Structure formats: C-alpha cells, structure tokens
Amino acid sequence: MKKKVFLILVLFSLAAASPVMVNAQCSMCTINAEQGVKNGNTQAAGLNTGVIYLLVIPYILATVVGVIWYKKYRKKNIHLDMKSDRINLN
C-alpha cells in the first residue's frame, strides 16, 4: 500500500512540475484580454495566470485535507484482546 501511495505522489508531483501552457478563460475574458493587449493594456496579460490560480487552489486544498485525513485515520497495528471461545449464534 505504501508503494502505491508513494508512486501516486511521485507521478502527481511530476505532472504538477511539468510546464504546460493552458488557456483557461471563458469567451468574455478572452475577448477582453485580447482587446486590452491590442490597445496596450498591460493588466490583461496576467488574467490567464489569475484564472489558473483560481482553478488550482481547490485541488491543492482537497489534496492537503486528504493527506491529513489519511495520516490521522489510517489503520494501526493494535492488538485486540478477544476471547478465543466459540460464539454460539443459536
């Protein structure tokens, strides 16, 4: 189990570290950004980066909560002191 989790974490970190150009904008934002850049507006250049940040933050938060939950509630080797007698269900 630990090997699988480690492999998933390594693959996720490699995928997150690879630079990929993403255009994640709605049509209105794209039109405003294109018109702003054509008119010399420098504020529209960072619009795409802002949209990417807004997209990534919920995934990062879900990952952090999942890791904390996994570490807190994973099964531990606990010895249960149970009777070795047979149980009669009749």
C-alpha positions in Angstrom: 0.0 0.0 0.0 2.8 2.4 0.9 4.4 1.8 -2.5 1.2 2.6 -4.3 0.8 5.9 -2.4 4.4 6.8 -3.0 4.1 6.1 -6.7 0.9 8.2 -7.0 2.6 11.1 -5.1 5.6 10.9 -7.3 3.5 10.8 -10.5 1.4 13.7 -9.3 4.4 15.8 -8.4 6.0 15.1 -11.8 2.8 16.1 -13.6 2.4 19.2 -11.5 6.0 20.2 -12.1 5.8 19.9 -15.9 5.3 23.3 -17.5 2.2 23.3 -19.7 0.6 26.3 -21.4 -3.0 26.4 -20.5 -5.6 28.8 -21.8 -8.4 28.5 -19.2 -10.6 31.5 -19.9 -14.2 32.0 -20.7 -15.1 33.6 -24.0 -15.8 37.0 -22.4 -12.5 37.1 -20.6 -10.6 36.0 -23.7 -12.2 38.8 -25.8 -11.5 41.4 -23.1 -7.9 40.2 -22.7 -7.2 40.3 -26.4 -8.7 43.7 -26.9 -6.8 45.0 -23.9 -3.5 43.7 -25.2 -4.1 45.2 -28.6 -4.8 48.6 -27.0 -1.7 48.5 -24.9 -3.2 47.4 -21.6 -0.7 45.5 -19.6 -3.1 44.4 -16.9 -4.8 41.9 -19.2 -1.5 40.0 -19.6 -1.9 38.5 -16.1 -5.5 37.5 -16.5 -4.7 33.9 -17.7 -2.4 33.4 -14.7 -5.1 34.5 -12.3 -7.6 32.1 -13.7 -5.2 29.2 -13.4 -4.6 30.1 -9.7 -8.3 30.1 -9.1 -8.6 26.7 -10.8 -5.7 25.1 -8.9 -6.3 26.2 -5.3 -9.4 23.9 -4.6 -7.4 20.9 -5.8 -4.5 21.8 -3.6 -6.8 22.2 -0.6 -8.5 18.9 -1.3 -5.1 17.2 -1.5 -4.0 18.7 1.8 -7.2 17.6 3.5 -6.9 14.1 2.1 -3.3 13.7 3.2 -4.1 14.9 6.7 -7.2 12.6 6.9 -5.1 9.6 5.7 -2.3 10.2 8.2 -4.8 10.7 11.1 -7.2 7.8 10.4 -5.1 5.1 8.8 -5.1 1.7 10.4 -2.6 1.0 13.1 -1.4 -2.4 14.3 -3.4 -2.7 17.5 -3.6 -5.9 19.4 -7.2 -6.8 20.3 -7.7 -8.9 23.4 -10.6 -11.1 22.3 -11.8 -14.3 23.7 -10.8 -17.4 21.8 -14.1 -19.2 22.7 -16.6 -20.1 20.0 -19.6 -17.9 19.7 -23.0 -19.7 19.6 -25.4 -17.7 17.5 -28.4 -20.0 18.2 
